[in-house]
Amino acid sequence: MSALVDPLEHAWRIVYGHLAPMILHETNNVLTVMAGLRQMMRTSQLLPERMGAMIDDQLQRVDLIMSCIRALSADEIDQERLTPVQMVHRLEKLVQLASKSRKVLLIVSADEAPILNGVSTEFMALSMLCFLLPMIPPRGKPAQVQMGIEIQCEADQQRWAASVNPALHDLLGDPDVGFARTLVRAAGGQSTIEGAQGGRMILRAVISNSSLSAVDTPRTDA
């Protein structure tokens, strides 16, 4: 990673890289519908009633993807005063979109309180995605995989966990997974990875509440 790129910037590049096939797939669907509409207009054909619904459906899919991504930014988290339950459901929605038709079962769990700190939560949420997204089975090669996301809040700390079972390849040797732990450290937290390839692997992260207000990593242009 270049010294000119801060950890959050690099994390977003990783996440967008894993989400790119899904984004391109849904964008291509929109363009396909638009091309069909344009062809009908050129030949003065009557537009079928379902054409409008098809366009609306595809636009809603793309908007959902982008809104899920934006929802992980620190500004959005702070502005909406998110609880762990709300945060874990946003992560759930994004992983579900990324793993569509891949036979992935996602289980989530979170405490009701407190209100999350935007900056540290962005670090932790992206670390969970850097751990989970590389484990989604490739398109055309579905495999039954169970993933989990959990947030627990105590008086003096927050505990996050992401798990995958079975791990389809060596997570410990995956650079994106390794960077997930870098993000946790950048947020002032600590992390461990437990398990082995072919079985259940889990990333556990903890950050003390005293660290939350201290996290202030400036953004840089990519």
LINDACOR-V597483 format. One record per run of one state. SS is the DSSP state (~ for helix, > for strand, _ for the rest). FROM is the first residue (numbers start at 1). TO is the last residue. If there is no record, write none. Layout:
SS;FROM;TO  SS;FROM;TO
This chain:
_;1;6  ~;7;42  _;43;49  ~;50;70  _;71;73  ~;74;80  _;81;82  >;83;83  ~;84;98  _;99;103  >;104;110  _;111;114  >;115;115  _;116;117  ~;118;135  _;136;144  >;145;153  _;154;156  >;157;165  _;166;170  ~;171;173  _;174;174  ~;175;186  _;187;189  >;190;195  _;196;200  >;201;208  ~;209;212  _;213;222
